[in-house]
Amino acid sequence: MKKIPFKTYWVALHDFGVTFLALALAISLRGEPHIPDFGRRFEIFAGLAFAAFALFVYYICSLYASRWRFASLFDLFGIFKAVSILTATLLIADYMISPRYIDANKFFGGRTLAIYWSVQIILLGGPRVAYRAFRNWRRANVHNADMLAAIAIGRASDAEGVIKLAEAGLAGPIRIFGIVTTVPQEVHQVVRGVPVWGLIDSVEGIVRDAAERGIAIQRALIAPEALKEVRQIEEVVGTFRRLGIPAIRLDIAHSTDMARPAKLHAVIDDDLLIRPLVEVDEEPLQAYVQGKRVVVTGGGGSIGAELALRSAEIGAARVLVIDHSEAALHAVLERAELTLEDKAEVVEGRLCDIRDRARIAELIQAFAPDVVFHAAALKHVPHLEREVAEAVRTNVLGTVNTADAAIAAGVGVFVLISTDKATKPASILGATKRIAELYTQSIDAAPALVGGHVRHATRLVAVRFGNVIGTAGSVVPRFRAQIEAGGPVTVTDPAMVRYFMTKREATDLLWTAARVTTAQGTGCQSAVLVLNMGQPVRIDDLARRMIRLAGFEPDHGMQIVYTGKRPGERMAEFLFEDREPQFDIGVRGIVAAESQSIPLPRLHAIIAELASAAEQGDDETVRDLVADLVPEIRKPKNVIAIGQARGQAV
């Protein structure tokens, strides 16, 4: 049951009192003769009962869905509906009940009801509007010294939403002084008391003119529908960066909490995507997540942490974060306390290395989850080319341990987080993640009994990610750090391309994978799901765009250095194998491929050999065994010999 905020009780008490007062005033001011007198006690009791009934009507009309400082036309319309219902109730009592019990034809009369309706509207709506006006005045005047001067970017209709957000205090201590529009006809208009100063291509002059009038602009708030074109974003945000003014965007995704109707984010991550966001329908997603018990391995990492918090946010009953790093585990639990408020207790954490088969089995069995998301992995390509045995112990054996533990615990769905590098793999990272995929696919297609456990109770599905923007160790944070340090920005190769997705897209894709796998039952052929990420992005273009967003010019104000491919890297990634037939699962923006399983006896035999070689740290033997399952990474000896001969000749 949703917890009712303490302030709501005070609001309800206020509404109860003013309802009783409105009815009393209406009766006192009506001036109609021949009104029966039932006695003071009875009239007071009847008035209190009516006020109690009114609270129910106010609740039904959503008067307690938002706070007074966000009072709007929506709230006033709710008051109008509620008071009209109450007046109609009195009218029914007047014409249908009163004649049966009193000599007079009616108790209230039309004049009394008209007075009541008017007084009740004023007493309910007046304090709400007055409180909001007071809060706005207080923010604009009393604490003006601490306020940050800002301008809103976008058409007048879009900028109005930004101004509302600032008035409500959701953008921090900000006061908007002007609007910069994209429509010439809107210049010199006024929106909610804020003038439209000029056009978007005159930003620098507008900021300078404001400074001359004593208004030092310190923030630029960009409306969600503004700056649609990539080049326009680069130019405008770059201008603000040169002026030392942070550019902040109003997020399109609205919160279900009326007290927090939207949120802000710096223009740097989602705006780098250069394609429309893939938005999953949240209604069926929330319906599926509601009440679920969830385990996230690797929950201290970027994706794992985002997934754990997102799960709690959209209705999971309990979320268990498992990670081998004490610092990472502590960090995600702190984030939960800061961002989830009353839902923070939903998220808990345990220390565990997924290589420890007994420990991971014990934790999952005790927690009894409905869904397990396996995000724990080693993922940096150059490191894993040198640490082959370590890659296998975590990415392969850790997956085996976690999947087996999920099956033994009777978990509904096990979701493996894989990578596009697992398709036609050219690196140890890709090969180990491909083996992890093969294991989940083969188990999911296996006979009823696997290792003594009933397999059909658990569905297993793999989800392939592209590069997730903003995750630790990925290219975007590296470019950002290099830009902040003054450059140069290092790019491996000007022709290298990658697929990109946002953290929100990644988490919603994972929950969608769990939902559709459950919905389609054991006959579902899909074992690999991939987000439709459009065309791959050139890393060089991404670097240049980030440089422009930072207010510099590539190759002039900020140098780009090409370093060449590192071991295990390739020029482009692939989303599907040639032998993986694709089909539609009925979810917009998500593509599925049929599973490509191999016989379990062979798979178990090779994994057993892999485990033995990895425990001994025999990288060469491990690499050969990996190549038995993933032949793409095997390098022909004659090619190696030719390469060595050429190197000696040079």
C-alpha positions as CSV (number, residue, x, y, z in Angstrom):
1,M,0.0,0.0,0.0
2,K,1.3,3.4,-1.0
3,K,2.4,5.5,2.0
4,I,0.5,8.7,2.4
5,P,2.7,11.8,3.0
6,F,2.3,13.5,6.4
7,K,1.4,16.8,4.8
8,T,-1.6,15.3,3.0
9,Y,-3.2,14.8,6.5
10,W,-2.9,18.6,7.1
11,V,-4.4,19.4,3.7
12,A,-7.3,17.0,4.4
13,L,-7.8,18.6,7.8
14,H,-7.9,22.1,6.1
15,D,-10.4,20.9,3.5
16,F,-12.6,19.3,6.2
17,G,-12.7,22.5,8.1
18,V,-13.4,24.8,5.2
19,T,-16.2,22.5,3.9
20,F,-17.9,22.7,7.3
21,L,-17.4,26.5,7.3
22,A,-18.7,26.9,3.7
23,L,-21.9,25.0,4.6
24,A,-22.3,27.0,7.8
25,L,-21.8,30.3,6.0
26,A,-24.2,29.3,3.3
27,I,-27.0,28.6,5.8
28,S,-26.2,31.8,7.8
29,L,-26.2,34.1,4.7
30,R,-29.2,32.7,2.8
31,G,-31.8,34.8,4.5
32,E,-34.7,32.5,3.5
33,P,-37.7,32.2,5.9
34,H,-39.5,29.1,7.1
35,I,-36.5,27.0,7.4
36,P,-37.0,24.2,10.0
37,D,-34.8,24.2,13.1
38,F,-33.5,20.7,14.0
39,G,-31.4,22.0,16.9
40,R,-27.8,23.1,17.1
41,R,-26.3,19.7,18.0
42,F,-28.0,17.9,15.1
43,E,-27.0,20.6,12.6
44,I,-23.4,20.5,13.8
45,F,-23.4,16.7,13.6
46,A,-24.9,16.7,10.1
47,G,-22.4,19.4,8.9
48,L,-19.4,17.3,10.2
49,A,-20.8,14.2,8.5
50,F,-21.1,16.1,5.3
51,A,-17.5,17.4,5.6
52,A,-16.3,13.8,6.1
53,F,-18.2,12.7,3.0
54,A,-16.6,15.7,1.1
55,L,-13.1,14.4,1.9
56,F,-14.0,11.2,0.0
57,V,-15.2,13.3,-3.0
58,Y,-12.0,15.4,-2.9
59,Y,-9.9,12.2,-3.0
60,I,-11.9,10.8,-6.0
61,C,-11.4,14.2,-7.8
62,S,-7.6,14.0,-7.3
63,L,-7.3,17.0,-5.0
64,Y,-4.6,15.2,-3.0
65,A,-2.5,14.1,-6.0
66,S,-0.4,17.2,-6.0
67,R,1.1,19.7,-3.6
68,W,-0.2,23.2,-3.1
69,R,3.0,24.7,-4.5
70,F,2.2,23.1,-7.8
71,A,-1.4,24.3,-7.9
72,S,-2.6,24.7,-11.4
73,L,-5.7,24.7,-13.6
74,F,-5.8,20.9,-13.3
75,D,-6.3,21.3,-9.5
76,L,-8.9,24.1,-9.9
77,F,-10.8,21.9,-12.3
78,G,-10.7,19.1,-9.7
79,I,-12.1,21.5,-7.2
80,F,-14.8,22.6,-9.6
81,K,-15.8,19.0,-10.1
82,A,-15.7,18.1,-6.4
83,V,-17.8,21.1,-5.3
84,S,-20.3,20.5,-8.1
85,I,-20.7,16.9,-6.9
86,L,-21.2,18.0,-3.3
87,T,-23.7,20.7,-4.4
88,A,-25.6,18.1,-6.5
89,T,-25.7,15.9,-3.4
90,L,-27.3,18.6,-1.3
91,L,-29.7,19.3,-4.1
92,I,-30.8,15.6,-4.1
93,A,-31.2,15.7,-0.4
94,D,-33.2,18.9,-0.7
95,Y,-35.7,17.6,-3.2
96,M,-35.8,13.9,-2.5
97,I,-35.2,13.4,1.2
98,S,-36.3,16.6,3.0
99,P,-40.0,16.5,2.0
100,R,-40.3,13.0,3.5
101,Y,-39.2,14.1,7.0
102,I,-40.0,17.8,7.4
103,D,-43.0,19.9,6.8
104,A,-41.2,22.4,4.5
105,N,-40.7,21.4,0.9
106,K,-37.0,21.8,1.1
107,F,-34.3,22.5,3.7
108,F,-31.6,24.3,1.7
109,G,-33.2,26.0,-1.2
110,G,-31.6,27.4,-4.4
111,R,-30.1,30.5,-2.8
112,T,-28.4,28.5,-0.1
113,L,-26.9,26.0,-2.7
114,A,-25.6,28.9,-4.9
115,I,-24.0,30.6,-1.9
116,Y,-22.5,27.2,-0.8
117,W,-21.1,26.5,-4.3
118,S,-19.4,29.9,-4.5
119,V,-18.0,30.0,-1.0
120,Q,-16.7,26.4,-1.2
121,I,-14.9,27.1,-4.5
122,I,-13.2,30.2,-2.9
123,L,-12.3,28.5,0.3
124,L,-10.8,25.4,-1.4
125,G,-9.1,27.1,-4.4
126,G,-8.1,30.4,-2.8
127,P,-5.5,29.0,-0.2
128,R,-4.0,26.8,-2.9
129,V,-3.5,29.6,-5.4
130,A,-2.4,32.0,-2.7
131,Y,0.2,29.5,-1.4
132,R,1.7,29.0,-4.8
133,A,1.8,32.7,-5.4
134,F,3.5,33.2,-2.1
135,R,6.1,30.5,-2.9
136,N,6.8,32.0,-6.3
137,W,7.2,35.5,-4.7
138,R,9.4,34.2,-2.0
139,R,11.7,32.4,-4.5
140,A,11.8,35.5,-6.7
141,N,12.3,38.1,-4.1
142,V,13.2,36.9,-0.6
143,H,16.1,34.7,-1.7
144,N,16.9,36.5,-4.8
145,A,20.5,36.9,-3.8
146,D,21.0,33.1,-3.9
147,M,19.1,32.6,-7.1
148,L,20.8,31.7,-10.4
149,A,19.8,33.9,-13.4
150,A,18.7,31.7,-16.3
151,I,17.2,31.9,-19.8
152,A,14.9,29.3,-21.4
153,I,15.6,28.0,-24.9
154,G,12.7,27.0,-27.2
155,R,9.4,28.1,-28.6
156,A,7.2,30.1,-26.3
157,S,4.8,27.2,-25.9
158,D,7.7,24.8,-25.0
159,A,9.5,27.4,-22.8
160,E,6.3,27.7,-20.7
161,G,6.9,24.2,-19.3
162,V,10.5,25.1,-18.4
163,I,9.3,28.2,-16.6
164,K,6.7,26.2,-14.6
165,L,9.5,23.8,-13.6
166,A,11.6,26.7,-12.4
167,E,8.7,28.3,-10.6
168,A,8.1,25.0,-8.8
169,G,11.7,24.9,-7.6
170,L,12.5,21.6,-9.4
171,A,15.4,23.1,-11.3
172,G,17.1,24.3,-8.1
173,P,17.6,27.9,-7.0
174,I,16.9,29.3,-10.5
175,R,15.0,32.3,-11.8
176,I,14.2,32.6,-15.5
177,F,14.6,36.2,-16.8
178,G,14.1,35.7,-20.5
179,I,13.3,33.3,-23.4
180,V,15.3,32.7,-26.5
181,T,13.0,31.3,-29.3
182,T,13.3,29.6,-32.7
183,V,10.3,31.5,-34.1
184,P,10.8,35.1,-35.2
185,Q,7.1,36.1,-34.6
186,E,7.5,35.3,-30.9
187,V,10.2,37.9,-30.2
188,H,9.0,40.6,-27.7
189,Q,6.1,38.4,-26.5
190,V,5.7,37.6,-22.8
191,V,5.1,34.1,-21.4
192,R,4.1,33.8,-17.7
193,G,5.6,37.3,-17.1
194,V,8.9,36.3,-18.8
195,P,9.8,38.2,-22.0
196,V,11.1,36.6,-25.3
197,W,14.4,38.4,-25.8
198,G,15.4,37.2,-29.2
199,L,16.2,34.4,-31.6
200,I,18.4,31.4,-31.0
201,D,21.1,32.5,-33.5
202,S,21.7,35.6,-31.4
203,V,22.4,33.9,-28.1
204,E,25.8,35.5,-27.5
205,G,24.5,39.0,-28.1
206,I,21.4,38.3,-25.9
207,V,23.6,37.1,-23.0
208,R,25.9,40.2,-23.4
209,D,22.9,42.6,-23.4
210,A,21.5,41.0,-20.3
211,A,24.9,41.4,-18.5
212,E,24.8,45.1,-19.4
213,R,21.4,45.4,-17.7
214,G,22.9,43.8,-14.6
215,I,21.5,40.3,-15.3
216,A,24.4,37.8,-15.3
217,I,23.0,34.7,-17.0
218,Q,24.3,31.5,-15.2
219,R,22.1,28.8,-16.6
220,A,20.4,27.9,-19.9
221,L,17.4,25.7,-19.6
222,I,16.5,23.9,-22.9
223,A,12.9,22.9,-23.6
224,P,12.5,19.2,-24.6
225,E,11.3,20.0,-28.1
226,A,14.0,22.6,-28.8
227,L,17.2,22.0,-30.7
228,K,16.1,19.0,-32.7
229,E,18.9,19.2,-35.3
230,V,22.3,17.8,-34.4
231,R,24.2,20.8,-35.8
232,Q,21.9,23.3,-33.9
233,I,22.6,21.5,-30.6
234,E,26.3,21.6,-31.2
235,E,26.3,25.3,-32.1
236,V,24.0,26.5,-29.3
237,V,25.4,24.3,-26.5
238,G,28.9,25.0,-27.7
239,T,28.2,28.8,-27.5
240,F,27.0,28.4,-23.9
241,R,30.1,26.4,-23.0
242,R,32.4,29.1,-24.4
243,L,30.4,31.6,-22.3
244,G,30.9,29.4,-19.3
245,I,27.1,28.8,-18.9
246,P,26.0,25.2,-18.2
247,A,23.2,24.1,-20.6
248,I,20.5,21.9,-19.0
249,R,17.7,20.1,-20.7
250,L,14.2,19.4,-19.4
251,D,13.8,15.6,-19.6
252,I,10.9,14.5,-21.8
253,A,10.1,11.5,-19.5
254,H,7.6,12.7,-16.9
255,S,7.3,11.3,-13.4
256,T,4.1,9.8,-12.2
257,D,4.5,11.8,-9.1
258,M,2.7,15.2,-9.6
259,A,5.1,16.7,-7.1
260,R,8.0,15.8,-9.5
261,P,6.5,16.3,-13.0
262,A,9.8,16.3,-14.8
263,K,13.6,16.3,-14.3
264,L,16.7,18.0,-15.7
265,H,19.8,16.5,-17.1
266,A,23.0,18.1,-18.5
267,V,23.2,18.2,-22.3
268,I,26.0,15.6,-22.9
269,D,24.8,12.0,-22.8
270,D,21.4,11.2,-24.4
271,D,22.0,14.1,-26.8
272,L,25.0,12.3,-28.2
273,L,22.9,9.5,-29.6
274,I,22.2,11.1,-33.0
275,R,19.0,9.1,-33.3
276,P,15.5,9.1,-31.6
277,L,15.4,7.3,-28.3
278,V,13.7,3.9,-28.4
279,E,10.9,4.3,-25.8
280,V,9.3,1.1,-24.4
281,D,5.7,1.3,-23.4
282,E,6.0,1.6,-19.6
283,E,2.5,0.5,-18.7
284,P,2.9,-3.3,-19.5
285,L,6.5,-3.0,-18.1
286,Q,5.4,-1.7,-14.8
287,A,2.5,-4.2,-14.6
288,Y,5.0,-7.0,-15.1
289,V,7.6,-5.6,-12.6
290,Q,5.1,-4.9,-9.9
291,G,5.8,-7.0,-6.8
292,K,8.7,-8.9,-8.4
293,R,11.8,-10.1,-6.4
294,V,14.9,-9.3,-8.4
295,V,18.6,-10.2,-8.3
296,V,21.2,-8.2,-10.1
297,T,24.7,-9.6,-10.3
298,G,27.4,-7.1,-10.9
299,G,24.9,-4.6,-9.5
300,G,27.7,-2.2,-8.5
301,G,28.7,-1.6,-12.1
302,S,27.2,1.1,-14.3
303,I,24.5,-1.0,-16.0
304,G,23.8,-3.2,-12.9
305,A,23.3,-0.1,-10.6
306,E,21.1,1.6,-13.1
307,L,19.0,-1.6,-13.5
308,A,18.7,-2.1,-9.7
309,L,17.5,1.4,-9.1
310,R,15.2,1.3,-12.2
311,S,13.6,-1.9,-10.9
312,A,12.8,-0.4,-7.5
313,E,11.5,2.7,-9.2
314,I,9.0,0.9,-11.4
315,G,7.6,-1.3,-8.7
316,A,9.8,-4.3,-7.8
317,A,9.1,-5.6,-4.3
318,R,12.7,-6.3,-3.4
319,V,16.0,-5.9,-5.3
320,L,19.2,-7.8,-4.2
321,V,22.4,-6.3,-5.6
322,I,25.3,-8.7,-5.7
323,D,28.8,-7.5,-6.3
324,H,32.3,-8.6,-5.4
325,S,33.4,-4.9,-4.8
326,E,32.6,-3.5,-1.4
327,A,33.1,0.1,-2.6
328,A,30.8,-0.4,-5.6
329,L,28.2,-2.1,-3.5
330,H,28.3,0.7,-1.0
331,A,28.0,3.3,-3.7
332,V,24.9,1.8,-5.3
333,L,23.1,1.5,-1.9
334,E,24.0,5.1,-1.2
335,R,22.5,6.1,-4.6
336,A,19.4,4.2,-3.7
337,E,19.0,6.2,-0.5
338,L,19.5,9.5,-2.3
339,T,17.3,8.9,-5.4
340,L,14.6,6.5,-4.3
341,E,13.4,8.2,-1.1
342,D,10.7,6.0,0.4
343,K,11.6,3.1,-1.9
344,A,15.3,3.0,-0.8
345,E,14.6,0.1,1.6
346,V,13.6,-2.0,-1.4
347,V,17.2,-2.3,-2.5
348,E,19.7,-4.4,-0.5
349,G,23.2,-5.7,-1.2
350,R,25.4,-8.7,-0.6
351,L,29.1,-9.2,-1.3
352,C,29.8,-12.2,-3.5
353,D,32.1,-13.2,-6.4
354,I,30.2,-15.1,-9.1
355,R,33.2,-17.4,-9.4
356,D,32.2,-18.8,-6.0
357,R,29.7,-21.4,-7.1
358,A,28.5,-22.3,-3.6
359,R,28.1,-18.7,-2.4
360,I,26.1,-17.5,-5.4
361,A,23.8,-20.5,-5.2
362,E,23.3,-19.9,-1.4
363,L,22.4,-16.2,-1.9
364,I,20.0,-16.8,-4.8
365,Q,18.3,-19.8,-3.1
366,A,17.8,-17.8,0.1
367,F,16.4,-14.7,-1.7
368,A,14.1,-16.7,-3.9
369,P,13.9,-14.2,-6.8
370,D,11.4,-14.1,-9.7
371,V,14.0,-12.7,-12.1
372,V,17.8,-12.8,-12.2
373,F,19.7,-10.3,-14.3
374,H,23.3,-11.4,-14.8
375,A,25.3,-8.2,-15.4
376,A,28.6,-9.3,-13.7
377,A,31.4,-9.6,-16.3
378,L,34.9,-8.5,-17.2
379,K,34.5,-6.3,-20.3
380,H,37.7,-4.4,-21.3
381,V,39.0,-5.9,-24.6
382,P,42.8,-5.2,-24.3
383,H,43.0,-6.5,-20.7
384,L,41.2,-9.7,-21.5
385,E,43.5,-10.4,-24.5
386,R,46.3,-10.7,-21.9
387,E,44.2,-12.3,-19.1
388,V,42.5,-15.1,-21.0
389,A,42.0,-17.4,-18.0
390,E,40.6,-14.6,-15.8
391,A,38.1,-13.8,-18.6
392,V,36.9,-17.4,-18.7
393,R,36.6,-17.7,-15.0
394,T,34.3,-14.7,-14.8
395,N,32.5,-14.4,-18.1
396,V,32.0,-18.2,-18.7
397,L,32.2,-20.0,-15.4
398,G,30.6,-17.1,-13.5
399,T,27.6,-17.3,-15.9
400,V,27.4,-21.1,-15.5
401,N,27.4,-20.7,-11.7
402,T,24.7,-18.0,-11.7
403,A,22.5,-19.7,-14.3
404,D,22.7,-23.0,-12.5
405,A,21.9,-21.3,-9.2
406,A,18.8,-19.6,-10.8
407,I,17.6,-23.0,-12.2
408,A,18.1,-24.7,-8.8
409,A,16.1,-22.0,-7.1
410,G,13.2,-22.2,-9.6
411,V,13.7,-18.6,-10.8
412,G,11.1,-17.6,-13.4
413,V,13.5,-15.8,-15.8
414,F,17.3,-15.6,-16.1
415,V,18.5,-12.7,-18.3
416,L,22.1,-12.7,-19.5
417,I,23.6,-9.3,-20.4
418,S,25.7,-9.9,-23.5
419,T,27.4,-7.6,-26.0
420,D,27.5,-7.1,-29.8
421,K,31.1,-8.2,-29.5
422,A,29.8,-11.8,-29.0
423,T,28.6,-11.7,-32.7
424,K,31.3,-13.0,-35.0
425,P,33.8,-12.5,-32.1
426,A,37.3,-11.3,-32.8
427,S,38.4,-10.9,-29.1
428,I,38.5,-13.0,-26.0
429,L,35.8,-10.7,-24.5
430,G,33.5,-11.5,-27.5
431,A,34.3,-15.2,-27.4
432,T,33.7,-15.6,-23.7
433,K,30.4,-13.8,-23.9
434,R,29.4,-15.9,-26.9
435,I,30.1,-19.1,-24.9
436,A,27.9,-17.6,-22.1
437,E,25.2,-17.0,-24.7
438,L,25.6,-20.6,-25.9
439,Y,25.2,-21.9,-22.4
440,T,22.0,-20.1,-21.8
441,Q,20.6,-21.0,-25.2
442,S,21.5,-24.7,-24.8
443,I,20.1,-24.9,-21.3
444,D,16.9,-23.2,-22.4
445,A,16.5,-25.7,-25.2
446,A,17.5,-28.7,-23.1
447,P,15.4,-31.6,-22.0
448,A,13.3,-31.4,-18.8
449,L,16.1,-32.3,-16.4
450,V,19.5,-30.5,-16.3
451,G,21.9,-31.4,-13.5
452,G,19.1,-33.0,-11.5
453,H,17.0,-29.8,-11.6
454,V,13.7,-29.2,-13.4
455,R,14.7,-26.9,-16.2
456,H,11.3,-25.9,-17.5
457,A,10.7,-23.8,-14.4
458,T,13.3,-21.3,-15.5
459,R,13.5,-19.5,-18.9
460,L,16.8,-18.2,-20.0
461,V,17.3,-15.4,-22.5
462,A,20.3,-13.3,-23.7
463,V,20.3,-9.6,-24.5
464,R,23.0,-8.1,-26.6
465,F,24.0,-4.5,-25.9
466,G,25.8,-2.0,-28.0
467,N,28.0,0.6,-26.3
468,V,26.0,2.1,-23.4
469,I,26.6,5.8,-23.3
470,G,28.1,7.1,-20.0
471,T,29.1,3.7,-18.4
472,A,32.3,3.5,-16.6
473,G,35.3,2.8,-18.9
474,S,33.3,3.5,-22.1
475,V,34.4,5.9,-24.7
476,V,32.1,8.9,-23.7
477,P,33.6,9.3,-20.1
478,R,37.1,9.0,-21.6
479,F,36.5,11.6,-24.2
480,R,34.9,13.9,-21.6
481,A,37.9,13.6,-19.3
482,Q,40.3,14.3,-22.2
483,I,38.3,17.4,-23.2
484,E,38.2,18.7,-19.6
485,A,41.9,18.2,-19.4
486,G,42.4,20.3,-22.5
487,G,43.0,17.5,-24.9
488,P,44.1,15.8,-27.0
489,V,41.2,13.5,-27.7
490,T,42.4,10.0,-28.7
491,V,40.5,8.0,-31.3
492,T,41.6,4.6,-32.4
493,D,40.8,4.9,-36.1
494,P,38.8,7.5,-38.1
495,A,36.7,4.8,-39.8
496,M,35.8,2.8,-36.6
497,V,32.1,2.6,-35.9
498,R,30.0,1.4,-33.0
499,Y,26.4,0.9,-32.0
500,F,25.2,3.1,-29.0
501,M,22.4,3.1,-26.6
502,T,21.4,5.0,-23.4
503,K,21.3,3.5,-19.9
504,R,17.5,3.9,-19.9
505,E,17.2,2.0,-23.1
506,A,19.4,-0.7,-21.7
507,T,17.4,-1.2,-18.5
508,D,14.1,-1.1,-20.3
509,L,15.4,-3.6,-22.9
510,L,16.4,-6.0,-20.1
511,W,13.0,-5.9,-18.4
512,T,11.3,-6.2,-21.8
513,A,13.3,-9.4,-22.4
514,A,12.2,-10.8,-19.1
515,R,8.5,-9.9,-19.8
516,V,8.3,-11.3,-23.3
517,T,10.2,-14.4,-22.4
518,T,7.7,-15.1,-19.6
519,A,4.7,-14.2,-21.7
520,Q,5.6,-16.4,-24.7
521,G,6.1,-19.5,-22.5
522,T,8.4,-22.4,-23.1
523,G,7.6,-22.5,-26.8
524,C,9.4,-19.2,-27.4
525,Q,12.2,-19.6,-29.8
526,S,13.8,-16.3,-28.9
527,A,17.0,-16.5,-26.9
528,V,18.7,-13.3,-28.1
529,L,17.1,-9.8,-28.0
530,V,18.7,-6.7,-29.5
531,L,17.6,-3.1,-29.4
532,N,17.2,-1.5,-32.8
533,M,20.0,1.0,-32.5
534,G,19.8,2.4,-36.0
535,Q,23.0,3.0,-38.0
536,P,26.3,2.6,-36.1
537,V,28.1,5.9,-35.2
538,R,31.6,6.7,-36.2
539,I,33.7,7.1,-33.1
540,D,35.5,10.0,-34.8
541,D,32.1,11.8,-35.4
542,L,31.2,11.2,-31.7
543,A,34.5,12.8,-30.5
544,R,34.1,15.8,-32.8
545,R,30.5,16.3,-31.6
546,M,31.6,16.1,-27.9
547,I,34.3,18.7,-28.6
548,R,31.8,21.1,-30.2
549,L,29.4,20.6,-27.3
550,A,32.2,21.6,-25.0
551,G,32.6,24.9,-26.8
552,F,35.7,24.0,-28.8
553,E,36.4,23.4,-32.5
554,P,38.0,20.0,-33.5
555,D,41.5,20.2,-34.9
556,H,41.8,23.8,-33.9
557,G,40.8,24.5,-30.3
558,M,41.1,20.8,-29.5
559,Q,43.3,18.2,-31.2
560,I,42.2,14.7,-32.2
561,V,45.0,12.0,-32.2
562,Y,44.5,8.7,-33.9
563,T,46.2,5.9,-32.0
564,G,45.3,2.8,-34.1
565,K,43.4,-0.4,-33.1
566,R,44.2,-2.2,-29.9
567,P,44.5,-6.0,-29.6
568,G,41.1,-7.7,-30.0
569,E,39.4,-4.6,-31.5
570,R,37.8,-4.5,-34.9
571,M,36.5,-1.7,-37.1
572,A,32.8,-2.5,-36.8
573,E,30.5,-4.6,-34.6
574,F,27.6,-6.9,-35.7
575,L,24.3,-7.4,-34.0
576,F,23.4,-10.9,-35.4
577,E,25.2,-13.9,-36.8
578,D,24.4,-14.9,-40.4
579,R,22.9,-18.2,-39.0
580,E,20.6,-16.4,-36.6
581,P,17.1,-15.9,-38.2
582,Q,15.5,-12.8,-37.0
583,F,11.8,-12.3,-36.2
584,D,9.4,-9.8,-34.7
585,I,8.2,-10.2,-31.1
586,G,5.6,-7.4,-31.2
587,V,7.6,-4.8,-29.2
588,R,8.5,-1.6,-31.0
589,G,12.3,-1.1,-31.3
590,I,13.4,-4.6,-30.3
591,V,14.5,-7.4,-32.6
592,A,14.8,-11.1,-31.7
593,A,16.9,-13.9,-33.1
594,E,16.3,-17.7,-32.8
595,S,18.6,-19.5,-30.4
596,Q,21.6,-21.4,-31.7
597,S,22.2,-24.1,-29.1
598,I,24.7,-27.0,-29.2
599,P,24.4,-30.4,-27.6
600,L,24.8,-30.1,-23.8
601,P,27.1,-33.1,-23.3
602,R,29.7,-31.5,-25.6
603,L,29.2,-28.1,-24.0
604,H,29.6,-29.5,-20.5
605,A,32.7,-31.4,-21.4
606,I,34.5,-28.3,-22.9
607,I,33.4,-26.1,-19.9
608,A,34.8,-28.7,-17.5
609,E,38.1,-28.5,-19.4
610,L,38.0,-24.8,-19.5
611,A,37.4,-24.7,-15.7
612,S,40.4,-26.9,-15.1
613,A,42.8,-25.0,-17.4
614,A,41.5,-21.6,-16.1
615,E,42.1,-22.6,-12.5
616,Q,45.7,-23.5,-13.5
617,G,46.1,-20.1,-15.2
618,D,47.1,-21.8,-18.5
619,D,46.1,-19.0,-20.9
620,E,47.2,-20.9,-24.1
621,T,45.2,-24.0,-23.3
622,V,42.2,-21.9,-22.3
623,R,42.5,-19.9,-25.6
624,D,42.5,-23.2,-27.6
625,L,39.5,-24.6,-25.7
626,V,37.6,-21.3,-26.3
627,A,38.4,-21.6,-30.0
628,D,36.9,-25.1,-30.1
629,L,33.5,-23.5,-29.3
630,V,34.1,-20.2,-31.1
631,P,36.3,-20.9,-34.1
632,E,36.3,-17.2,-35.3
633,I,39.0,-16.3,-32.8
634,R,41.4,-19.0,-33.9
635,K,44.3,-17.5,-35.9
636,P,45.7,-19.8,-38.6
637,K,49.3,-20.7,-37.9
638,N,50.4,-20.0,-41.4
639,V,49.1,-16.5,-41.2
640,I,50.9,-15.9,-38.0
641,A,54.1,-17.3,-39.5
642,I,53.8,-15.0,-42.6
643,G,53.2,-12.0,-40.3
644,Q,56.3,-12.9,-38.2
645,A,58.4,-13.4,-41.4
646,R,57.3,-10.0,-42.7
647,G,58.1,-8.4,-39.4
648,Q,61.7,-9.9,-39.4
649,A,62.2,-8.8,-43.0
650,V,61.3,-5.2,-42.2
